Amino acid sequence: MNVQLPRTTRAEELRAALADEIVSGRLVPGYKLEERELAERFGVSRTPVREALRQLAAAGLAETRPHKGVVVAPVTDKRLHDMFEVMAELEGVCARLAAIRMTAPERRDLEGKHEACAGFMRAGAAEEYHVANETFHGAIYVGSHNGFLADNAFGVRSRLAPFRRAQFRLMGRLAKSVAEHDEVVQAILRGDGDGAARLMRRHVSIVGDASADYVAMNRNDIQPAEPRR
C-alpha cells in the first residue's frame, strides 16, 4: 500500500501530543501551559511551543486568561455534542453534493482512499488510519465542488481532530469506521445524494458519540495533573 503520510512540523507534533493529554484527561481544565516548561520538556525552542499553543487555542483546547496566561480550556459534553452536530450537517451536505458532482476520476480516487483506510484498519495501525481517514473525508469535501462549504468543513474538522483521532483507540472502532465509510462511498458512487447525506450524518454522529465515550472513560480512569494556580 503506497500511501504517503504528510510531513508534520515540530509545532504540529507538540500540538498533537498536548491535545492527546488534554482529551485523555491527563491535563485538566485550568492547567497552566507554560512555554518555558514545555520547551524544556520536549527539548525544543519556545517558538514551536508558542505555535502549538496557538493551534490548541484555535481548536478550543486552550485559552488565554488575564494574569494567568495560556491554560487548558474546559470541554463540556454539551460543547462537544454541539461541535459534532455542526460537523455532521456540514459533512452531510458535502456528501450529498459529492454524490451529484464528483467526476469519474474523483470517484475512483475516493474508492482508493477508502481502500487505504481499510488496509490500515486490517493492520491495526490507528495513527496511520487517522491520517488516511482525514484524507478520505477531505476528498468528499473537495468533491462537493463548493469551495466555501469545503473551507468551513475543513475548519470545523481541524477543531475536532484531537477527538476524532482519540476515538480510534476504542476497541473495534476502526472496523466500524471502515464499514460506515463503505456505506457512504457506495451511496456516492451510485449518485444517491440524499442517501449519502443521511449516511454521512449518521457516521459523524457515531464518531461524536465515540469521542464523548473516550473522553468520559479517561475522565473517570486517569488521575489528572493538578492545575497550576
Secondary structure, 3 states (H helix, E strand, C coil): CCCCCCCCCHHHHHHHHHHHHHHCCCECCCCECCHHHHHHHHCCCHHHHHHHHHHHHHCCCEEEECCCEEEECCCCHHHHHHHHHHHHHHHHHHHHHHHHHCCHHHHHHHHHHHHHHHHHHHHCCHHHHHHHHHHHHHHHHHHCCCHHHHHHHHHHHHHHHHHHHHHHHCCCHHHHHHHHHHHHHHHHHCCCHHHHHHHHHHHHHHHHHHHHHHHHHHHHHCCCECCCC
